[in-house]
Amino acid sequence: MGVVFILVPLPLTLAWSLPLLAGGGIMCVASLFMAEGAGPVRPPEGFRFCVFCSTLVPDGSARCPQCNGLQPPEGA
């Protein structure tokens, strides 16, 4: 995004691009030293995650007990 701000001739783009370029550079360097993630988090057997609030919802339940969100049908 910082490179785009430098290339697009808009007012104040240089002021916005420098912090974004610096942040992107820090993230690129930091990613070389960070451990790789363990993979996706899976719900325990008999549960699934609510599509709205990520609370555990029992399989077969039509609504989430936390946010009352209507859950999609099984397998969807």
Biopython code that builds the backbone (N, CA, C, O; Angstrom):
import numpy as np
from Bio.PDB.StructureBuilder import StructureBuilder

atoms = [
    (1, "MET", "N", (0.827, -1.185, 0.000)),
    (1, "MET", "CA", (0.000, 0.000, 0.000)),
    (1, "MET", "C", (0.873, 1.252, 0.000)),
    (1, "MET", "O", (0.531, 2.250, -0.633)),
    (2, "GLY", "N", (1.989, 1.199, 0.701)),
    (2, "GLY", "CA", (2.888, 2.344, 0.719)),
    (2, "GLY", "C", (3.447, 2.640, -0.654)),
    (2, "GLY", "O", (3.598, 3.804, -1.022)),
    (3, "VAL", "N", (3.759, 1.597, -1.427)),
    (3, "VAL", "CA", (4.266, 1.792, -2.787)),
    (3, "VAL", "C", (3.194, 2.419, -3.665)),
    (3, "VAL", "O", (3.498, 3.287, -4.483)),
    (4, "VAL", "N", (1.941, 1.994, -3.509)),
    (4, "VAL", "CA", (0.833, 2.571, -4.292)),
    (4, "VAL", "C", (0.690, 4.049, -3.978)),
    (4, "VAL", "O", (0.481, 4.856, -4.883)),
    (5, "PHE", "N", (0.798, 4.413, -2.710)),
    (5, "PHE", "CA", (0.682, 5.828, -2.342)),
    (5, "PHE", "C", (1.800, 6.671, -2.935)),
    (5, "PHE", "O", (1.589, 7.844, -3.242)),
    (6, "ILE", "N", (2.977, 6.098, -3.101)),
    (6, "ILE", "CA", (4.063, 6.847, -3.726)),
    (6, "ILE", "C", (3.812, 7.022, -5.215)),
    (6, "ILE", "O", (4.084, 8.087, -5.769)),
    (7, "LEU", "N", (3.292, 5.980, -5.872)),
    (7, "LEU", "CA", (3.079, 6.025, -7.321)),
    (7, "LEU", "C", (1.877, 6.872, -7.730)),
    (7, "LEU", "O", (1.889, 7.462, -8.810)),
    (8, "VAL", "N", (0.853, 6.945, -6.907)),
    (8, "VAL", "CA", (-0.358, 7.707, -7.231)),
    (8, "VAL", "C", (-0.150, 9.151, -6.779)),
    (8, "VAL", "O", (0.082, 9.403, -5.596)),
    (9, "PRO", "N", (-0.233, 10.101, -7.713)),
    (9, "PRO", "CA", (0.041, 11.509, -7.350)),
    (9, "PRO", "C", (-1.147, 12.182, -6.660)),
    (9, "PRO", "O", (-1.856, 12.973, -7.282)),
    (10, "LEU", "N", (-1.363, 11.882, -5.413)),
    (10, "LEU", "CA", (-2.422, 12.510, -4.623)),
    (10, "LEU", "C", (-1.789, 13.358, -3.532)),
    (10, "LEU", "O", (-0.658, 13.089, -3.128)),
    (11, "PRO", "N", (-2.490, 14.375, -3.046)),
    (11, "PRO", "CA", (-1.936, 15.185, -1.948)),
    (11, "PRO", "C", (-1.728, 14.341, -0.688)),
    (11, "PRO", "O", (-2.549, 13.483, -0.364)),
    (12, "LEU", "N", (-0.658, 14.583, -0.005)),
    (12, "LEU", "CA", (-0.305, 13.915, 1.261)),
    (12, "LEU", "C", (0.008, 12.428, 1.117)),
    (12, "LEU", "O", (0.086, 11.722, 2.122)),
    (13, "THR", "N", (0.188, 11.940, -0.100)),
    (13, "THR", "CA", (0.450, 10.505, -0.241)),
    (13, "THR", "C", (1.819, 10.126, 0.301)),
    (13, "THR", "O", (1.983, 9.026, 0.830)),
    (14, "LEU", "N", (2.794, 10.997, 0.185)),
    (14, "LEU", "CA", (4.118, 10.662, 0.703)),
    (14, "LEU", "C", (4.083, 10.505, 2.220)),
    (14, "LEU", "O", (4.738, 9.620, 2.771)),
    (15, "ALA", "N", (3.323, 11.358, 2.892)),
    (15, "ALA", "CA", (3.223, 11.266, 4.348)),
    (15, "ALA", "C", (2.564, 9.956, 4.771)),
    (15, "ALA", "O", (2.931, 9.393, 5.802)),
    (16, "TRP", "N", (1.601, 9.461, 3.997)),
    (16, "TRP", "CA", (0.933, 8.204, 4.317)),
    (16, "TRP", "C", (1.774, 7.001, 3.916)),
    (16, "TRP", "O", (1.703, 5.954, 4.559)),
    (17, "SER", "N", (2.569, 7.140, 2.861)),
    (17, "SER", "CA", (3.281, 5.981, 2.340)),
    (17, "SER", "C", (4.467, 5.583, 3.205)),
    (17, "SER", "O", (4.763, 4.394, 3.319)),
    (18, "LEU", "N", (5.148, 6.535, 3.812)),
    (18, "LEU", "CA", (6.344, 6.204, 4.580)),
    (18, "LEU", "C", (6.064, 5.288, 5.780)),
    (18, "LEU", "O", (6.784, 4.306, 5.962)),
    (19, "PRO", "N", (5.046, 5.570, 6.604)),
    (19, "PRO", "CA", (4.762, 4.625, 7.705)),
    (19, "PRO", "C", (4.316, 3.255, 7.199)),
    (19, "PRO", "O", (4.651, 2.234, 7.800)),
    (20, "LEU", "N", (3.567, 3.228, 6.103)),
    (20, "LEU", "CA", (3.129, 1.941, 5.568)),
    (20, "LEU", "C", (4.301, 1.145, 5.007)),
    (20, "LEU", "O", (4.367, -0.071, 5.184)),
    (21, "LEU", "N", (5.216, 1.817, 4.339)),
    (21, "LEU", "CA", (6.412, 1.137, 3.842)),
    (21, "LEU", "C", (7.257, 0.607, 4.997)),
    (21, "LEU", "O", (7.744, -0.523, 4.945)),
    (22, "ALA", "N", (7.428, 1.407, 6.024)),
    (22, "ALA", "CA", (8.213, 0.974, 7.179)),
    (22, "ALA", "C", (7.545, -0.217, 7.878)),
    (22, "ALA", "O", (8.217, -1.185, 8.235)),
    (23, "GLY", "N", (6.243, -0.143, 8.070)),
    (23, "GLY", "CA", (5.518, -1.245, 8.711)),
    (23, "GLY", "C", (5.587, -2.515, 7.889)),
    (23, "GLY", "O", (5.761, -3.603, 8.437)),
    (24, "GLY", "N", (5.451, -2.387, 6.577)),
    (24, "GLY", "CA", (5.551, -3.560, 5.715)),
    (24, "GLY", "C", (6.932, -4.177, 5.759)),
    (24, "GLY", "O", (7.072, -5.400, 5.761)),
    (25, "GLY", "N", (7.952, -3.336, 5.795)),
    (25, "GLY", "CA", (9.315, -3.847, 5.899)),
    (25, "GLY", "C", (9.556, -4.565, 7.212)),
    (25, "GLY", "O", (10.198, -5.615, 7.242)),
    (26, "ILE", "N", (9.046, -4.005, 8.296)),
    (26, "ILE", "CA", (9.190, -4.649, 9.611)),
    (26, "ILE", "C", (8.488, -5.995, 9.616)),
    (26, "ILE", "O", (9.023, -6.968, 10.147)),
    (27, "MET", "N", (7.297, -6.068, 9.032)),
    (27, "MET", "CA", (6.556, -7.332, 8.996)),
    (27, "MET", "C", (7.278, -8.383, 8.159)),
    (27, "MET", "O", (7.295, -9.559, 8.525)),
    (28, "CYS", "N", (7.875, -7.971, 7.039)),
    (28, "CYS", "CA", (8.622, -8.917, 6.195)),
    (28, "CYS", "C", (9.822, -9.480, 6.946)),
    (28, "CYS", "O", (10.078, -10.683, 6.894)),
    (29, "VAL", "N", (10.557, -8.621, 7.642)),
    (29, "VAL", "CA", (11.730, -9.082, 8.387)),
    (29, "VAL", "C", (11.300, -9.932, 9.577)),
    (29, "VAL", "O", (11.914, -10.964, 9.852)),
    (30, "ALA", "N", (10.256, -9.515, 10.286)),
    (30, "ALA", "CA", (9.796, -10.263, 11.458)),
    (30, "ALA", "C", (9.287, -11.649, 11.074)),
    (30, "ALA", "O", (9.444, -12.597, 11.842)),
    (31, "SER", "N", (8.682, -11.778, 9.901)),
    (31, "SER", "CA", (8.135, -13.077, 9.493)),
    (31, "SER", "C", (9.232, -14.112, 9.286)),
    (31, "SER", "O", (8.969, -15.311, 9.368)),
    (32, "LEU", "N", (10.447, -13.670, 9.022)),
    (32, "LEU", "CA", (11.548, -14.613, 8.852)),
    (32, "LEU", "C", (11.935, -15.287, 10.161)),
    (32, "LEU", "O", (12.492, -16.385, 10.147)),
    (33, "PHE", "N", (11.648, -14.646, 11.296)),
    (33, "PHE", "CA", (12.050, -15.159, 12.601)),
    (33, "PHE", "C", (10.899, -15.757, 13.408)),
    (33, "PHE", "O", (11.127, -16.299, 14.489)),
    (34, "MET", "N", (9.691, -15.671, 12.913)),
    (34, "MET", "CA", (8.541, -16.177, 13.664)),
    (34, "MET", "C", (8.263, -17.634, 13.312)),
    (34, "MET", "O", (8.478, -18.065, 12.180)),
    (35, "ALA", "N", (7.784, -18.380, 14.293)),
    (35, "ALA", "CA", (7.458, -19.783, 14.070)),
    (35, "ALA", "C", (6.181, -19.890, 13.239)),
    (35, "ALA", "O", (5.305, -19.026, 13.298)),
    (36, "GLU", "N", (6.100, -20.953, 12.477)),
    (36, "GLU", "CA", (4.918, -21.179, 11.657)),
    (36, "GLU", "C", (3.774, -21.665, 12.542)),
    (36, "GLU", "O", (4.005, -22.354, 13.535)),
    (37, "GLY", "N", (2.552, -21.311, 12.187)),
    (37, "GLY", "CA", (1.384, -21.696, 12.969)),
    (37, "GLY", "C", (1.154, -23.192, 12.940)),
    (37, "GLY", "O", (1.647, -23.891, 12.054)),
    (38, "ALA", "N", (0.405, -23.678, 13.909)),
    (38, "ALA", "CA", (0.137, -25.105, 14.035)),
    (38, "ALA", "C", (-1.005, -25.565, 13.145)),
    (38, "ALA", "O", (-1.305, -26.758, 13.104)),
    (39, "GLY", "N", (-1.640, -24.664, 12.443)),
    (39, "GLY", "CA", (-2.744, -25.043, 11.578)),
    (39, "GLY", "C", (-4.065, -24.547, 12.131)),
    (39, "GLY", "O", (-4.095, -23.834, 13.134)),
    (40, "PRO", "N", (-5.157, -24.920, 11.484)),
    (40, "PRO", "CA", (-6.467, -24.428, 11.922)),
    (40, "PRO", "C", (-6.901, -25.041, 13.257)),
    (40, "PRO", "O", (-6.536, -26.169, 13.588)),
    (41, "VAL", "N", (-7.678, -24.281, 14.003)),
    (41, "VAL", "CA", (-8.231, -24.755, 15.275)),
    (41, "VAL", "C", (-9.493, -25.549, 14.961)),
    (41, "VAL", "O", (-10.371, -25.066, 14.245)),
    (42, "ARG", "N", (-9.584, -26.740, 15.485)),
    (42, "ARG", "CA", (-10.743, -27.605, 15.260)),
    (42, "ARG", "C", (-11.599, -27.663, 16.533)),
    (42, "ARG", "O", (-11.060, -27.718, 17.638)),
    (43, "PRO", "N", (-12.932, -27.652, 16.381)),
    (43, "PRO", "CA", (-13.790, -27.765, 17.567)),
    (43, "PRO", "C", (-13.756, -29.185, 18.121)),
    (43, "PRO", "O", (-13.433, -30.126, 17.395)),
    (44, "PRO", "N", (-14.087, -29.348, 19.406)),
    (44, "PRO", "CA", (-14.143, -30.698, 19.977)),
    (44, "PRO", "C", (-15.239, -31.530, 19.301)),
    (44, "PRO", "O", (-16.135, -30.990, 18.651)),
    (45, "GLU", "N", (-15.150, -32.825, 19.463)),
    (45, "GLU", "CA", (-16.131, -33.738, 18.876)),
    (45, "GLU", "C", (-17.536, -33.409, 19.391)),
    (45, "GLU", "O", (-17.740, -33.253, 20.595)),
    (46, "GLY", "N", (-18.489, -33.306, 18.482)),
    (46, "GLY", "CA", (-19.871, -33.013, 18.848)),
    (46, "GLY", "C", (-20.202, -31.530, 18.868)),
    (46, "GLY", "O", (-21.317, -31.151, 19.225)),
    (47, "PHE", "N", (-19.260, -30.694, 18.494)),
    (47, "PHE", "CA", (-19.479, -29.245, 18.473)),
    (47, "PHE", "C", (-19.010, -28.672, 17.140)),
    (47, "PHE", "O", (-18.283, -29.318, 16.386)),
    (48, "ARG", "N", (-19.439, -27.463, 16.875)),
    (48, "ARG", "CA", (-18.918, -26.677, 15.759)),
    (48, "ARG", "C", (-18.871, -25.234, 16.220)),
    (48, "ARG", "O", (-19.427, -24.890, 17.263)),
    (49, "PHE", "N", (-18.207, -24.386, 15.441)),
    (49, "PHE", "CA", (-18.104, -22.981, 15.803)),
    (49, "PHE", "C", (-19.253, -22.195, 15.195)),
    (49, "PHE", "O", (-19.644, -22.441, 14.055)),
    (50, "CYS", "N", (-19.800, -21.237, 15.963)),
    (50, "CYS", "CA", (-20.829, -20.341, 15.461)),
    (50, "CYS", "C", (-20.231, -19.499, 14.339)),
    (50, "CYS", "O", (-19.106, -19.013, 14.458)),
    (51, "VAL", "N", (-20.979, -19.325, 13.250)),
    (51, "VAL", "CA", (-20.471, -18.555, 12.115)),
    (51, "VAL", "C", (-20.451, -17.060, 12.408)),
    (51, "VAL", "O", (-19.851, -16.298, 11.649)),
    (52, "PHE", "N", (-21.089, -16.624, 13.485)),
    (52, "PHE", "CA", (-21.154, -15.201, 13.804)),
    (52, "PHE", "C", (-20.208, -14.800, 14.933)),
    (52, "PHE", "O", (-19.541, -13.770, 14.835)),
    (53, "CYS", "N", (-20.138, -15.605, 16.020)),
    (53, "CYS", "CA", (-19.345, -15.191, 17.179)),
    (53, "CYS", "C", (-18.261, -16.199, 17.561)),
    (53, "CYS", "O", (-17.523, -15.966, 18.518)),
    (54, "SER", "N", (-18.151, -17.297, 16.846)),
    (54, "SER", "CA", (-17.124, -18.330, 17.051)),
    (54, "SER", "C", (-17.243, -19.068, 18.380)),
    (54, "SER", "O", (-16.283, -19.697, 18.822)),
    (55, "THR", "N", (-18.396, -19.001, 19.015)),
    (55, "THR", "CA", (-18.647, -19.769, 20.233)),
    (55, "THR", "C", (-18.922, -21.219, 19.843)),
    (55, "THR", "O", (-19.411, -21.484, 18.745)),
    (56, "LEU", "N", (-18.610, -22.152, 20.733)),
    (56, "LEU", "CA", (-18.920, -23.551, 20.463)),
    (56, "LEU", "C", (-20.423, -23.772, 20.492)),
    (56, "LEU", "O", (-21.103, -23.367, 21.434)),
    (57, "VAL", "N", (-20.938, -24.421, 19.445)),
    (57, "VAL", "CA", (-22.361, -24.726, 19.320)),
    (57, "VAL", "C", (-22.483, -26.238, 19.174)),
    (57, "VAL", "O", (-21.774, -26.827, 18.358)),
    (58, "PRO", "N", (-23.362, -26.883, 19.939)),
    (58, "PRO", "CA", (-23.537, -28.327, 19.779)),
    (58, "PRO", "C", (-24.030, -28.662, 18.374)),
    (58, "PRO", "O", (-24.841, -27.935, 17.801)),
    (59, "ASP", "N", (-23.529, -29.774, 17.823)),
    (59, "ASP", "CA", (-24.002, -30.219, 16.517)),
    (59, "ASP", "C", (-25.510, -30.426, 16.562)),
    (59, "ASP", "O", (-26.042, -30.961, 17.534)),
    (60, "GLY", "N", (-26.181, -30.008, 15.525)),
    (60, "GLY", "CA", (-27.626, -30.162, 15.435)),
    (60, "GLY", "C", (-28.405, -29.004, 16.017)),
    (60, "GLY", "O", (-29.622, -28.939, 15.841)),
    (61, "SER", "N", (-27.746, -28.089, 16.706)),
    (61, "SER", "CA", (-28.429, -26.934, 17.274)),
    (61, "SER", "C", (-28.716, -25.924, 16.164)),
    (61, "SER", "O", (-27.853, -25.646, 15.331)),
    (62, "ALA", "N", (-29.929, -25.380, 16.157)),
    (62, "ALA", "CA", (-30.319, -24.427, 15.117)),
    (62, "ALA", "C", (-29.822, -23.019, 15.412)),
    (62, "ALA", "O", (-29.630, -22.226, 14.491)),
    (63, "ARG", "N", (-29.609, -22.698, 16.694)),
    (63, "ARG", "CA", (-29.191, -21.347, 17.080)),
    (63, "ARG", "C", (-28.018, -21.423, 18.050)),
    (63, "ARG", "O", (-27.854, -22.396, 18.784)),
    (64, "CYS", "N", (-27.214, -20.374, 18.030)),
    (64, "CYS", "CA", (-26.069, -20.274, 18.932)),
    (64, "CYS", "C", (-26.563, -19.874, 20.322)),
    (64, "CYS", "O", (-27.388, -18.968, 20.437)),
    (65, "PRO", "N", (-26.073, -20.535, 21.391)),
    (65, "PRO", "CA", (-26.495, -20.156, 22.739)),
    (65, "PRO", "C", (-25.941, -18.801, 23.187)),
    (65, "PRO", "O", (-26.483, -18.198, 24.113)),
    (66, "GLN", "N", (-24.881, -18.313, 22.553)),
    (66, "GLN", "CA", (-24.272, -17.044, 22.946)),
    (66, "GLN", "C", (-24.944, -15.856, 22.269)),
    (66, "GLN", "O", (-25.396, -14.928, 22.940)),
    (67, "CYS", "N", (-25.012, -15.884, 20.920)),
    (67, "CYS", "CA", (-25.509, -14.717, 20.172)),
    (67, "CYS", "C", (-26.880, -14.945, 19.550)),
    (67, "CYS", "O", (-27.440, -14.030, 18.946)),
    (68, "ASN", "N", (-27.433, -16.155, 19.687)),
    (68, "ASN", "CA", (-28.736, -16.511, 19.140)),
    (68, "ASN", "C", (-28.741, -16.460, 17.601)),
    (68, "ASN", "O", (-29.805, -16.354, 16.992)),
    (69, "GLY", "N", (-27.578, -16.533, 16.986)),
    (69, "GLY", "CA", (-27.480, -16.514, 15.520)),
    (69, "GLY", "C", (-27.962, -17.817, 14.926)),
    (69, "GLY", "O", (-27.653, -18.892, 15.441)),
    (70, "LEU", "N", (-28.712, -17.731, 13.853)),
    (70, "LEU", "CA", (-29.225, -18.905, 13.147)),
    (70, "LEU", "C", (-28.075, -19.596, 12.433)),
    (70, "LEU", "O", (-27.387, -18.988, 11.613)),
    (71, "GLN", "N", (-27.871, -20.857, 12.745)),
    (71, "GLN", "CA", (-26.754, -21.613, 12.203)),
    (71, "GLN", "C", (-27.119, -22.258, 10.865)),
    (71, "GLN", "O", (-28.264, -22.665, 10.671)),
    (72, "PRO", "N", (-26.163, -22.357, 9.943)),
    (72, "PRO", "CA", (-26.455, -23.019, 8.676)),
    (72, "PRO", "C", (-26.695, -24.507, 8.910)),
    (72, "PRO", "O", (-26.273, -25.048, 9.932)),
    (73, "PRO", "N", (-27.359, -25.162, 7.987)),
    (73, "PRO", "CA", (-27.593, -26.593, 8.163)),
    (73, "PRO", "C", (-26.280, -27.377, 8.151)),
    (73, "PRO", "O", (-25.269, -26.904, 7.632)),
    (74, "GLU", "N", (-26.307, -28.580, 8.730)),
    (74, "GLU", "CA", (-25.115, -29.418, 8.797)),
    (74, "GLU", "C", (-24.565, -29.667, 7.398)),
    (74, "GLU", "O", (-25.317, -29.901, 6.452)),
    (75, "GLY", "N", (-23.249, -29.611, 7.286)),
    (75, "GLY", "CA", (-22.592, -29.903, 6.017)),
    (75, "GLY", "C", (-22.563, -28.741, 5.048)),
    (75, "GLY", "O", (-22.037, -28.879, 3.944)),
    (76, "ALA", "N", (-23.121, -27.583, 5.436)),
    (76, "ALA", "CA", (-23.134, -26.437, 4.521)),
    (76, "ALA", "C", (-21.930, -25.569, 4.747)),
    (76, "ALA", "O", (-21.765, -24.553, 4.071)),
]
sb = StructureBuilder()
sb.init_structure("model")
sb.init_model(0)
sb.init_chain("A")
sb.init_seg("    ")
for serial, (resi, resn, name, xyz) in enumerate(atoms, 1):
    if name == "N":
        sb.init_residue(resn, " ", resi, " ")
    sb.init_atom(name, np.array(xyz, "f"), 0.0, 1.0, " ", f" {name:<3s}", serial, name[0])
structure = sb.get_structure()
